[in-house]
Amino acid sequence: MKKLLKISAVSAALLSAPMMANADVLASVKPLGFIVSSIADGVTSTQVLVPAGASPHDYNLKLSDIQKVKSADLVVWIGEDVDSFLDKPISQIERKKVITIADLADVEPLLSKAHHEHFHEDGDHDHKHEHEHKHEHKHDHEHEHGHDHKHEHEHHDHAHEHHDHDHDNHDHDEGLTTNWHVWYSPAISKIVAQKVADKLTAQFPDKKDLIAQNLSDFNRTLAEQGEKITTQLANVKDKGFYVFHDAYGYFNDAYGLKQTGYFTINPLVAPGAKTLAHIKEEIAEHKVNCLFAEPQFTPKVIKSLAQNTKVNVGQLDPIGDKVNLGKNSYATFLQSTADSYMECLAK
């Protein structure tokens, strides 16, 4: 009987925990937190669900995360792919407390395509030449389709996945899904900021003027930062580069950069001889200036690429782990990405 009472007490504690958790505005990933905290500055606090150093692509929810969702006054998430792990807990809270970016009508025509990524064993790696980012007018829910179209590469005697993106003659979307890294789109981020301001104004009517000022400052700072970044990157806009995560299309389009393509390799495992050989061939063929890895890549991976390809290896952080939340944090995040590009491409 005592054991039964203990279990009941624990259950009651778990049920009441959401009431104790303090998450006034909750963003699923940190870049959304930059937008939210810029608007919520001085109004209410902002929390980010996925912790620093973790990737949303393989994140597993904890009990404390579910409690944060339930206790939040407002949850801002994408609602597709990147943060789809939140589907169930968000379905259990009031819709008026949620901003689902994928469902915003103004966002839909601004969406573009990217490659859905998966890792390959050495000798069967994945590389893609860059495509024109095609805007689409419907949500793409089929994230697992279109990844096994094989073609022979004319220049190589080995078989591997390849896409020849000749969009002047056709518009095929093999291996492509919607690019949900929407925080890199200044245009989409402005729409999200407006929606956050609308929700916060409804929840905090006494702070209506402050919220309006924060939104005005956000839009002004974003425009000023955009001009600065465009000028900064103008001298390297024709330099080709490869990335290891097809997440930067919106940024590249906004600021005129020329991504040649992308490779997919496991960031935790140093690439083998065959993969390095493939990468070297692409670098030579397309006159690539830089390869951009990300913070989760192990030092061994970076070292292997730098030594074996003889090309500049830079680092991009699509989550912005080193940027602090707060007013102007979104503009700071974009500037940080621009600086990372410049550091490598200017060499």
Wavefront OBJ file of the C-alpha trace (Angstrom):
o trace
v 0.000 0.000 0.000
v 2.871 2.364 0.859
v 4.475 1.559 -2.521
v 1.215 2.363 -4.294
v 0.976 5.687 -2.471
v 4.557 6.553 -3.485
v 3.828 5.848 -7.139
v 0.674 7.978 -6.944
v 2.668 10.806 -5.382
v 5.272 10.658 -8.160
v 2.542 10.655 -10.805
v 0.907 13.661 -9.208
v 4.239 15.472 -9.104
v 4.812 14.830 -12.800
v 1.338 16.068 -13.651
v 1.840 19.247 -11.655
v 5.385 19.842 -12.934
v 4.251 21.741 -16.043
v 2.678 24.336 -13.760
v 6.034 24.845 -12.054
v 8.150 24.971 -15.201
v 8.790 28.543 -16.288
v 8.813 28.869 -20.063
v 6.967 32.029 -21.041
v 7.879 31.841 -24.740
v 9.446 28.620 -25.974
v 11.273 28.312 -29.293
v 11.990 24.847 -30.643
v 15.501 25.712 -31.905
v 17.886 28.525 -31.070
v 17.678 30.521 -34.349
v 13.930 30.873 -33.783
v 14.824 31.952 -30.266
v 16.839 34.824 -31.754
v 13.731 36.100 -33.541
v 11.447 35.552 -30.540
v 13.770 37.112 -27.955
v 14.232 40.196 -30.134
v 10.473 40.825 -30.001
v 9.970 39.654 -26.411
v 12.839 41.740 -25.010
v 11.598 43.502 -21.868
v 8.212 41.791 -22.200
v 8.734 38.179 -21.161
v 11.465 35.560 -21.097
v 12.451 33.282 -23.985
v 13.638 29.696 -23.717
v 15.011 27.315 -26.350
v 14.097 23.650 -26.251
v 17.044 22.019 -28.077
v 20.121 22.686 -25.910
v 23.443 24.061 -27.118
v 25.588 21.481 -28.881
v 22.634 19.263 -29.836
v 21.257 18.872 -33.348
v 17.487 19.134 -33.836
v 17.724 16.556 -36.628
v 18.281 13.699 -34.170
v 17.009 15.188 -30.912
v 15.122 12.999 -28.439
v 12.573 14.695 -26.202
v 12.992 14.485 -22.432
v 10.207 14.626 -19.855
v 11.353 18.115 -18.877
v 10.959 19.228 -22.520
v 7.345 18.070 -22.572
v 6.755 19.969 -19.339
v 8.186 23.134 -20.902
v 5.847 22.818 -23.892
v 2.818 22.372 -21.644
v 3.677 25.323 -19.407
v 4.669 27.806 -22.123
v 2.490 30.829 -22.801
v 3.599 30.642 -26.431
v 5.460 27.988 -28.460
v 7.172 28.909 -31.731
v 8.183 26.015 -33.955
v 8.529 25.184 -37.636
v 6.168 22.207 -37.596
v 8.037 20.159 -40.179
v 11.207 18.078 -40.453
v 13.658 20.052 -38.285
v 11.494 20.029 -35.149
v 8.910 17.362 -35.971
v 9.816 15.648 -32.693
v 7.417 18.155 -31.098
v 4.356 16.949 -33.012
v 2.754 15.052 -30.154
v 3.281 17.452 -27.205
v 2.207 20.463 -29.272
v -0.941 18.648 -30.386
v -1.910 18.510 -26.707
v -1.863 22.258 -26.011
v -4.189 25.078 -27.052
v -3.701 26.217 -30.656
v -3.819 29.871 -29.632
v -0.561 29.270 -27.748
v 1.272 28.027 -30.846
v 2.880 29.599 -33.915
v 3.471 26.914 -36.552
v 5.654 28.511 -39.212
v 4.896 25.824 -41.814
v 1.214 26.752 -41.653
v 1.634 30.512 -42.160
v 0.088 31.494 -45.484
v 2.603 34.304 -46.075
v 5.517 31.908 -45.605
v 4.372 29.292 -48.096
v 5.319 31.115 -51.339
v 8.761 31.924 -49.918
v 9.750 28.298 -49.292
v 12.461 26.677 -51.397
v 13.947 23.234 -51.846
v 16.971 21.489 -50.396
v 18.333 17.965 -50.275
v 17.122 15.695 -47.499
v 20.312 14.213 -46.093
v 21.363 10.790 -44.965
v 24.803 9.324 -44.368
v 26.513 6.769 -46.610
v 29.202 4.235 -46.013
v 32.596 5.070 -47.505
v 32.582 4.401 -51.221
v 28.870 5.214 -51.499
v 28.894 8.833 -50.388
v 26.505 11.445 -51.587
v 27.413 14.591 -53.491
v 25.242 17.055 -55.274
v 25.835 19.958 -57.608
v 24.030 23.059 -56.544
v 20.518 23.657 -57.769
v 18.577 26.845 -58.236
v 16.365 27.048 -55.158
v 12.885 26.457 -56.517
v 10.054 28.163 -54.680
v 7.058 25.974 -54.118
v 3.441 26.608 -53.354
v 2.539 23.572 -51.332
v 3.885 21.846 -48.236
v 6.076 18.860 -48.883
v 5.376 16.098 -46.389
v 7.197 13.305 -48.197
v 10.570 13.664 -46.551
v 11.693 10.146 -47.208
v 11.101 9.963 -50.927
v 13.353 10.457 -53.860
v 16.745 9.452 -52.484
v 17.729 6.480 -54.562
v 17.896 7.801 -58.115
v 21.196 6.545 -59.507
v 23.049 8.023 -62.476
v 26.423 7.416 -64.023
v 28.778 10.377 -63.699
v 30.345 11.053 -67.095
v 33.715 11.994 -65.653
v 34.151 9.050 -63.278
v 34.352 5.308 -63.620
v 32.535 4.698 -60.347
v 28.813 4.821 -59.639
v 27.438 7.209 -57.059
v 24.527 9.515 -56.565
v 24.592 12.581 -58.771
v 22.150 15.230 -59.888
v 22.705 17.394 -62.934
v 20.699 20.521 -62.266
v 19.852 21.975 -65.665
v 16.856 24.038 -64.659
v 16.709 25.967 -67.924
v 15.374 22.838 -69.606
v 13.537 20.994 -66.880
v 12.336 21.257 -63.329
v 12.899 17.875 -61.736
v 13.048 17.660 -57.966
v 14.744 14.298 -57.466
v 15.977 13.979 -53.906
v 14.590 17.382 -52.950
v 12.249 18.318 -50.138
v 11.249 21.664 -48.678
v 14.142 23.470 -47.032
v 12.839 23.986 -43.504
v 15.927 25.872 -42.296
v 13.687 28.906 -42.687
v 15.474 30.975 -40.032
v 18.103 31.789 -42.677
v 15.486 33.635 -44.730
v 15.275 37.307 -43.706
v 11.881 37.570 -45.439
v 10.400 34.598 -43.574
v 11.937 35.757 -40.306
v 10.174 39.133 -40.649
v 6.855 37.299 -41.017
v 7.589 35.200 -37.932
v 8.562 38.315 -35.962
v 5.235 39.950 -36.867
v 3.297 36.849 -35.740
v 5.210 36.757 -32.453
v 4.437 40.447 -31.917
v 0.738 39.837 -32.599
v 0.580 36.948 -30.109
v 2.511 38.799 -27.406
v 0.352 41.895 -27.824
v -2.744 39.769 -27.226
v -1.156 38.211 -24.133
v 0.448 41.392 -22.767
v -1.801 44.277 -23.871
v -0.226 46.596 -21.284
v 3.114 46.204 -23.119
v 1.713 46.843 -26.587
v 3.913 49.899 -27.230
v 7.111 48.113 -26.192
v 6.309 45.132 -28.408
v 5.618 47.454 -31.357
v 8.931 49.225 -30.753
v 10.786 45.902 -30.559
v 9.244 44.836 -33.872
v 10.170 48.142 -35.499
v 13.738 47.832 -34.198
v 13.914 44.236 -35.453
v 12.889 45.202 -38.983
v 15.173 48.234 -39.078
v 18.188 46.325 -37.737
v 17.561 43.441 -40.130
v 17.498 45.812 -43.120
v 20.675 47.586 -41.996
v 22.472 44.320 -41.286
v 21.370 42.928 -44.644
v 22.942 45.833 -46.506
v 26.128 45.445 -44.494
v 26.337 41.698 -45.177
v 25.654 42.121 -48.908
v 28.492 44.661 -49.127
v 30.788 42.497 -47.027
v 30.295 39.403 -49.204
v 30.296 41.182 -52.572
v 33.975 40.457 -53.222
v 33.580 36.697 -52.665
v 30.170 36.136 -54.265
v 31.681 34.377 -57.294
v 33.855 31.983 -55.287
v 32.512 28.438 -55.305
v 32.189 26.366 -52.164
v 30.765 23.113 -50.885
v 28.945 22.539 -47.602
v 28.258 19.338 -45.672
v 24.669 20.255 -44.787
v 22.311 21.680 -47.402
v 20.892 24.232 -44.954
v 22.141 27.587 -46.215
v 20.116 28.167 -49.386
v 18.024 31.011 -47.983
v 21.107 32.858 -46.724
v 22.984 32.306 -49.987
v 20.040 33.558 -52.040
v 19.527 36.612 -49.826
v 23.151 37.731 -49.935
v 24.298 36.570 -53.369
v 26.630 33.693 -52.530
v 27.402 30.918 -55.006
v 27.200 27.479 -53.413
v 28.620 24.923 -55.845
v 27.066 21.932 -54.111
v 27.193 19.778 -51.029
v 28.619 16.507 -49.750
v 27.022 14.331 -47.103
v 29.422 12.513 -44.809
v 29.071 11.370 -41.222
v 30.372 14.274 -39.091
v 31.596 11.888 -36.402
v 33.651 9.562 -38.624
v 36.744 10.639 -40.540
v 36.141 10.054 -44.279
v 37.914 7.103 -45.881
v 40.156 7.104 -48.924
v 37.360 6.631 -51.489
v 35.234 9.457 -50.091
v 38.240 11.792 -49.975
v 39.087 10.869 -53.578
v 35.546 11.737 -54.687
v 35.654 15.060 -52.847
v 39.031 15.918 -54.395
v 37.657 15.220 -57.880
v 34.719 17.554 -57.322
v 36.949 20.285 -55.910
v 39.214 20.121 -58.969
v 36.344 19.914 -61.471
v 34.362 22.826 -60.035
v 37.254 25.004 -58.855
v 35.986 24.979 -55.277
v 37.507 27.584 -52.981
v 36.215 26.339 -49.613
v 34.634 23.400 -47.846
v 32.431 24.349 -44.909
v 31.985 21.912 -42.039
v 29.939 22.514 -38.874
v 30.738 22.477 -35.136
v 29.570 18.878 -34.710
v 32.289 17.628 -37.073
v 35.068 15.949 -35.106
v 38.617 17.378 -35.357
v 39.613 14.191 -37.230
v 37.128 14.926 -40.007
v 38.336 18.521 -40.390
v 41.974 17.448 -40.324
v 41.411 14.744 -42.959
v 39.667 17.180 -45.288
v 42.245 19.935 -44.863
v 45.219 17.604 -45.394
v 43.834 15.519 -48.219
v 41.980 18.088 -50.306
v 44.439 20.988 -50.022
v 41.462 23.328 -50.060
v 40.450 25.859 -47.403
v 38.196 24.335 -44.759
v 35.886 26.711 -42.904
v 33.124 26.233 -40.371
v 29.480 27.331 -40.400
v 27.128 27.043 -37.443
v 23.476 26.948 -38.596
v 22.247 26.929 -34.988
v 24.271 29.864 -33.651
v 25.484 28.230 -30.444
v 27.865 31.122 -29.667
v 25.236 33.848 -30.068
v 23.282 34.917 -26.980
v 19.515 35.411 -27.012
v 18.216 38.946 -26.738
v 17.528 42.111 -28.678
v 19.392 42.203 -32.021
v 20.449 38.569 -31.601
v 18.954 37.559 -34.965
v 20.959 40.211 -36.817
v 24.026 39.128 -34.833
v 23.408 35.511 -35.894
v 23.254 36.464 -39.588
v 26.409 38.548 -39.218
v 28.163 35.620 -37.541
v 27.328 33.417 -40.528
v 28.578 36.097 -42.936
v 31.841 36.404 -40.988
v 32.341 32.619 -41.113
v 31.830 32.619 -44.875
v 34.192 35.554 -45.314
v 36.914 34.042 -43.167
v 37.309 31.117 -45.548
v 36.262 32.532 -48.927
v 38.555 35.556 -48.643
v 41.668 33.369 -48.366
l 1 2 3 4 5 6 7 8 9 10 11 12 13 14 15 16 17 18 19 20 21 22 23 24 25 26 27 28 29 30 31 32 33 34 35 36 37 38 39 40 41 42 43 44 45 46 47 48 49 50 51 52 53 54 55 56 57 58 59 60 61 62 63 64 65 66 67 68 69 70 71 72 73 74 75 76 77 78 79 80 81 82 83 84 85 86 87 88 89 90 91 92 93 94 95 96 97 98 99 100 101 102 103 104 105 106 107 108 109 110 111 112 113 114 115 116 117 118 119 120 121 122 123 124 125 126 127 128 129 130 131 132 133 134 135 136 137 138 139 140 141 142 143 144 145 146 147 148 149 150 151 152 153 154 155 156 157 158 159 160 161 162 163 164 165 166 167 168 169 170 171 172 173 174 175 176 177 178 179 180 181 182 183 184 185 186 187 188 189 190 191 192 193 194 195 196 197 198 199 200 201 202 203 204 205 206 207 208 209 210 211 212 213 214 215 216 217 218 219 220 221 222 223 224 225 226 227 228 229 230 231 232 233 234 235 236 237 238 239 240 241 242 243 244 245 246 247 248 249 250 251 252 253 254 255 256 257 258 259 260 261 262 263 264 265 266 267 268 269 270 271 272 273 274 275 276 277 278 279 280 281 282 283 284 285 286 287 288 289 290 291 292 293 294 295 296 297 298 299 300 301 302 303 304 305 306 307 308 309 310 311 312 313 314 315 316 317 318 319 320 321 322 323 324 325 326 327 328 329 330 331 332 333 334 335 336 337 338 339 340 341 342 343 344 345 346 347
